[in-house]
Amino acid sequence: MMEKLRIALIGAGVIGEVHAKIIADHPLAALAAIVDIDPKTKRIAELYGVAHYRTQEELYQNEAVDAADICTPEETHITEAIKAANAKKHIFLEKPIAKTVADAKSIQEAAKINNVRLMIGHVLKFDPRYVALNEAVKSGQLGEISSIFVRRNCTQSMAKRLNGKVSFLYYLAVHDIEWMLDYVGSCPVKAYAQYSAKGNAAYHEKDTMFAVINFENGAIGCIETCWALPDNTPSGLMSAVNLVGTLGSAALENTNHCLTITLQDKILCPDILHWPLYNGAIHGDLREELNHFILATLGGKPYLVNTDNAIAAIGVVEGCLQSMETGHPVILGQ
Ligand SMILES: NC(=O)c1ccc[n+]([C@@H]2O[C@H](COP(=O)([O-])OP(=O)(O)OC[C@H]3O[C@@H](n4cnc5c(N)ncnc54)[C@H](O)[C@@H]3O)[C@@H](O)[C@H]2O)c1
């Protein structure tokens, strides 16, 4: 029988708590411990009967661990990922890889020098709709991509919770940008982004960004990102891709997670795609993603997420942020 992969969870917040359950339930993984600076997260360690530490240093002094699953806030990815690499642990690192291309390259280099595996948590790489669209693109059926529009719009509650700690480009848009680069398969050369900031000004954040991205091969991309939808939006999320090629087009739409439950006083569209809980377990893209990390790490197989592409997505994020700040188009890669 195969050895289990012993994974320590670093950061047991909103998404980390979901990771903890997936790892604890996985037949080929063991949740080794939880590391979090917030003592309130001891509750999660107790739930799974594992130790709780405040730092990775304390963790590695006390536990045998094969891999670190890093779910800490975006600005800490650079330090936490490098700590794990230097401790010779394989790394699953939630998106975005880092806040800057320079930091992202340092993480990639640290993994390489320490000879550990690195997989970035681009969960939509395990979303069957986005994967099917990619297969249609890569088969050549749609011809050469001429234009691509991506949307990820969420409720204001998310902007309120994060309260200016992170831009919606790192929290939301990076998912779509990473796929956009993959679909188009050409270097992004220019970004022109504009925004509105009305309802979310109280939460130190923008409402909506529209950005136009130009690619080296002449293709054009458009990104719509928003976290100002009313909190009673039934699914909490509106996401889409509209792609036009020289031989065909494709449309991917998610406004209700394919399920609408209408009650006397409200409409519910629960998540059944990303990390739904049913039959006592987490399912969906996130479970697929962690399952892939566990199996590919144990089996020494390549990961489906390309780190260079995750880094290139941060280049576009940085360009859009700069463009929003200056009000001018930004030449990328300079
Ligand atoms: N894949 C997805 O769809 C998805 C969804 C949500 C969040 N995320 C990503 O996951 C990461 C975490 O987001 P979140 O919303 O769960 O954040 P969160 O704020 O809810 O949780 C972060 C946790 O990390 C802890 N922490 C902070 N600094 C730490 C450190 N140095 N060492 C140990 N623990 C530390 C905090 O106490 C907190 O419990 C972010 O990178 C975010 O972009 C991805």
The ligand as a Tripos MOL2 file, in Angstrom:
@<TRIPOS>MOLECULE
LIG
   44    48     1     0     0
SMALL
NO_CHARGES

@<TRIPOS>ATOM
      1 N1         -8.9290   28.9590   -4.7520 N.am      1 LIG1
      2 C1         -9.8870   29.7780   -4.3870 C.2       1 LIG1
      3 O1        -10.9170   29.8520   -5.0130 O.2       1 LIG1
      4 C2         -9.6620   30.6500   -3.1750 C.ar      1 LIG1
      5 C3        -10.7500   31.0760   -2.4170 C.ar      1 LIG1
      6 C4        -10.4990   31.8810   -1.3110 C.ar      1 LIG1
      7 C5         -9.2010   32.2620   -1.0030 C.ar      1 LIG1
      8 N2         -8.1770   31.8390   -1.7890 N.ar      1 LIG1
      9 C6         -6.7920   32.2460   -1.4790 C.3       1 LIG1
     10 O2         -6.4210   31.5920   -0.2640 O.3       1 LIG1
     11 C7         -5.5930   32.4470    0.5210 C.3       1 LIG1
     12 C8         -6.2680   32.6790    1.8740 C.3       1 LIG1
     13 O3         -7.4910   33.3570    1.6840 O.3       1 LIG1
     14 P1         -8.6400   33.3220    2.8210 P.3       1 LIG1
     15 O4         -9.7890   34.0890    2.2780 O.co2     1 LIG1
     16 O5         -8.8570   31.9540    3.3040 O.co2     1 LIG1
     17 O6         -7.9300   34.1810    3.9630 O.3       1 LIG1
     18 P2         -8.3230   34.2680    5.5000 P.3       1 LIG1
     19 O7         -7.8990   35.6180    5.9510 O.co2     1 LIG1
     20 O8         -9.7260   33.8390    5.7340 O.co2     1 LIG1
     21 O9         -7.3720   33.1680    6.1930 O.3       1 LIG1
     22 C9         -5.9990   33.3120    6.2880 C.3       1 LIG1
     23 C10        -5.5370   32.5950    7.5550 C.3       1 LIG1
     24 O10        -4.1160   32.6560    7.5940 O.3       1 LIG1
     25 C11        -3.7000   33.0080    8.9210 C.3       1 LIG1
     26 N3         -2.3700   33.6220    8.7950 N.ar      1 LIG1
     27 C12        -2.0580   34.8680    8.3800 C.ar      1 LIG1
     28 N4         -0.7210   35.0240    8.3020 N.ar      1 LIG1
     29 C13        -0.1720   33.8320    8.6790 C.ar      1 LIG1
     30 C14         1.1480   33.3540    8.7980 C.ar      1 LIG1
     31 N5          2.1970   34.1330    8.4820 N.pl3     1 LIG1
     32 N6          1.3410   32.0920    9.2210 N.ar      1 LIG1
     33 C15         0.2930   31.2930    9.5570 C.ar      1 LIG1
     34 N7         -1.0030   31.6980    9.4540 N.ar      1 LIG1
     35 C16        -1.2250   32.9470    9.0160 C.ar      1 LIG1
     36 C17        -4.7870   33.9200    9.4380 C.3       1 LIG1
     37 O11        -4.8100   33.9620   10.8500 O.3       1 LIG1
     38 C18        -6.0340   33.2570    8.8540 C.3       1 LIG1
     39 O12        -6.5740   32.2750    9.7080 O.3       1 LIG1
     40 C19        -5.3920   33.7090   -0.3100 C.3       1 LIG1
     41 O13        -4.2310   33.5830   -1.0870 O.3       1 LIG1
     42 C20        -6.6160   33.7340   -1.2280 C.3       1 LIG1
     43 O14        -6.4160   34.4430   -2.4380 O.3       1 LIG1
     44 C21        -8.3790   31.0270   -2.8450 C.ar      1 LIG1
@<TRIPOS>BOND
     1     1     2 1
     2     2     3 2
     3     2     4 1
     4     4     5 ar
     5     4    44 ar
     6     5     6 ar
     7     6     7 ar
     8     7     8 ar
     9     8     9 1
    10     8    44 ar
    11     9    10 1
    12     9    42 1
    13    10    11 1
    14    11    12 1
    15    11    40 1
    16    12    13 1
    17    13    14 1
    18    14    15 2
    19    14    16 1
    20    14    17 1
    21    17    18 1
    22    18    19 2
    23    18    20 1
    24    18    21 1
    25    21    22 1
    26    22    23 1
    27    23    24 1
    28    23    38 1
    29    24    25 1
    30    25    26 1
    31    25    36 1
    32    26    27 ar
    33    26    35 ar
    34    27    28 ar
    35    28    29 ar
    36    29    30 ar
    37    29    35 ar
    38    30    31 1
    39    30    32 ar
    40    32    33 ar
    41    33    34 ar
    42    34    35 ar
    43    36    37 1
    44    36    38 1
    45    38    39 1
    46    40    41 1
    47    40    42 1
    48    42    43 1
@<TRIPOS>SUBSTRUCTURE
     1 LIG1         1 GROUP 0 **** ****
